[in-house]
Amino acid sequence: MQYTANNLEHHWMPFTGNRDFKNNPRIVVKGEGMYFTDHKGGKIIDGSSGLFCSPLGHGRPEIAEAVYHQLLENDYVPPFQTATPGSFELANRISRITPDPLNHVFFVNSGSESIDTALKICMAFHRARGDGQRTRFVSRERAYHGVNIGGVSISGMVKNRETFSGVMPNIVHMRHTWSEDQLFTRGQPETGAEVADDLARFCETYGGSTIAAVFVEPVAGSTGVLVPPKGYLNKLRKICDEHGILLVFDEVICGFGRMGAPFAAHAFGVTPDIMTMAKALTNASQPMGAVAVRDDIYSTIIDAAPENVIDFFHGYTYSAHPAACAAGIATQKIYEEEGTFEQAANLIDYFHDGLFTLQNLNCVRDIRCFGLMGGVELKSKGAPGALGTQMQKDLFWNGMHAKFTGDVAIMAPPFISEKEHIDSMIDILRQTIEKIE
Ligand SMILES: Cc1ncc(COP(=O)(O)O)c(C=O)c1O
């Protein structure tokens, strides 16, 4: 095959219908503030903060400059046995906003890596305490925990699982929290907390002392915004405490202000033992994720090893990469100095009002929302997901990027949005939905 600069064939794109895309590509050539520009010159408002990861919009000069200067100063240092100053500064900054006592931070390069790292931390912690028989993990239907083998095994979305999930044994899934009686609920549903009792049943069936950890997204984002019923997360916390099970919140989407608070743990008033995070850590300007753990989880694992040997046999060549740390510090500074999380929180009601103006459209099956994230579920036409795929393309050409899962549009406006940006997102969504009615 002949190579030309604009030959699209060589790049096998992720989570994309490659043949369809390459027949009618949507190529973004610029990102600035709230907007992308496509290769035909079209302006596209970013209705999902990229993939929930760019709450400050695109092209923030402070972040770009921090990365540039870092690369000139010190572009790479092995993160095993050596370190750069930035990794400590960033970990300090993150630990200032995580709930106490989650004050120790392990750096990775993505949300998927944060999940597999958290799985290993759970195993290492129990083993260090002489509790190594805890080998079972509990997660939930319709969960998305990334695409690495551990994460996909505990995920609950069938298309991601059916080919790849058979490798990791001893995983059980609780029921997801959505039910018909929650249709068109704004915020947390009043009903449904009792599905947390699935965890109690697993403890009765398998023995609570065999379960290492429970992984949940506080709000299940990628499956289409499933908001936890009131009391649900508290119940999980209580059952975990009764049985010595670790509670892990996957805050990869929820973290860094999306829920109207620094983390979902704050928004829902439930503190997990471990939190994974990634999106929005660097405003997506550099790949990075992290795992925050309770102080005693850190000390138990490191104290179990003699002082002069490695305490945790895990890490990536690019863990705490200097450029990612620089991007992370610059991003966290902006969040702090500009009060970005408060800015997001002030926009929530307006955003929810806008979403619910779509309630009476014939094609809309459900609307769900919490914080600055909302799912607009369409009534499927043909195969599940066929309409959503078409809608996502139509929206793009109508001037908006929105993330879709199946037939659900998942809106997650950047925190820098003005009210007129929200209006524009809702208008484009309405007009595009009306065309299919
Ligand atoms: C809750 C959750 N966990 C993990 C991941 C995986 O993150 P990444 O795509 O950075 O590997 C995602 C990605 O959407 C996510 O939503």
The ligand as a Tripos MOL2 file, in Angstrom:
@<TRIPOS>MOLECULE
LIG
   16    16     1     0     0
SMALL
NO_CHARGES

@<TRIPOS>ATOM
      1 C1        -15.0950    5.0640   35.0610 C.3       1 LIG1
      2 C2        -13.9640    4.8200   34.1120 C.ar      1 LIG1
      3 N1        -12.9370    4.0680   34.4940 N.ar      1 LIG1
      4 C3        -11.8930    3.8260   33.6880 C.ar      1 LIG1
      5 C4        -11.8550    4.3670   32.4130 C.ar      1 LIG1
      6 C5        -10.6980    4.0750   31.5210 C.3       1 LIG1
      7 O1         -9.9210    5.2230   31.2950 O.3       1 LIG1
      8 P1         -8.9250    5.2910   30.0580 P.3       1 LIG1
      9 O2         -9.7370    5.3590   28.8250 O.co2     1 LIG1
     10 O3         -8.1340    6.5530   30.3390 O.co2     1 LIG1
     11 O4         -8.0550    4.0910   30.1200 O.co2     1 LIG1
     12 C6        -12.9040    5.1630   31.9730 C.ar      1 LIG1
     13 C7        -12.9020    5.7410   30.6260 C.2       1 LIG1
     14 O5        -13.8880    6.2490   30.1320 O.2       1 LIG1
     15 C8        -13.9920    5.3900   32.8350 C.ar      1 LIG1
     16 O6        -15.0480    6.1090   32.4540 O.3       1 LIG1
@<TRIPOS>BOND
     1     1     2 1
     2     2     3 ar
     3     2    15 ar
     4     3     4 ar
     5     4     5 ar
     6     5     6 1
     7     5    12 ar
     8     6     7 1
     9     7     8 1
    10     8     9 2
    11     8    10 1
    12     8    11 1
    13    12    13 1
    14    12    15 ar
    15    13    14 2
    16    15    16 1
@<TRIPOS>SUBSTRUCTURE
     1 LIG1         1 GROUP 0 **** ****
